[in-house]
Amino acid sequence: MRLLTAVLALLVITVTPAHAGPRIVGGVVVDSAGEAPWVVALTTSSGAQFCGGALLGPGQVVTAAHCVHGREPGSITVVGGRLDLRTGDGSTSVATSYRLVDGYSTPSRGKDVALLALAEPMPYRSLPVAGPNAYMSGTVGVVYGWGRQAEGDADKSPQLHKAQVPIWADGQCAATYARYDAEAMFCAGYPDGGIDACVDDSGGPFVVDGRLVGLVSWGVGCARPNAPGVYTRVATYLSGVQPEMGSAVVP
């Protein structure tokens, strides 16, 4: 199973078939900061990117739970307004706490979403959450990330990439993945592969018509035929302004 951070991907590979982490495969570079001002990178205190996310508000970021589970909030630095992570553009803010959905364990069991609170608000436009009708089969969304650009790549991309992928019908997803849960997930990709998220794209937003529909969660390899990427179905957990999240807060 592909988790969308390199470390988690390695852990999963030792237990299940090839589901390693995601970066955008077959995508293009995002060259305008105005296109996706709400996209953020999650980095370590030393500046190493390990996941993506999106601003739900000036001081709140949504990402995949597996990106932050087990980490100290203060070890997570959020970077906004920076398309190329080699530059000093944009703003940074340390996470002060995060919340997970009650019962989260692993991405393949769903509930793979986390909300981060930031020490300093970010001056960028936030991303509204889509409603439950946004998951129609064939709907094409855009996924964003700084991850690896091919399965087995040693290096991730310093530049933000994007790719367009269509949502699959729940029945197709369930026939592909035994653990697929239509309430918690959706999948997207092409039957022939070639375009997908990959390692270190985890937590990155899947966007349709300017609204957040999903988060990069897990998958089998990267861009393989008949192996679509699996995304968190955020409408299940984020309802308007009030998130349907667990009560536990990691300070």
Secondary structure, DSSP 8 states (H G I E B T S, - for coil): -EESSHHHHHHHHTTSSSB-----BS-EE---TTT-TTEEEEE-TT--EEEEEEEEETTEEEE-HHHHTTS-GGG-EEEES-SBTTS--SEEEEEEEEEE-TT---GGGS---EEEEESS---S----B--GGG--TT-EEEEEE-S-SSTT-SS--SB-EEEEEEB--HHHHHHH-TT--TTTEEEE--TT---B--TT-TT-EEEETTEEEEEEEEESSSS-TT--EEEEEGGGTEETTEE---S-EE-
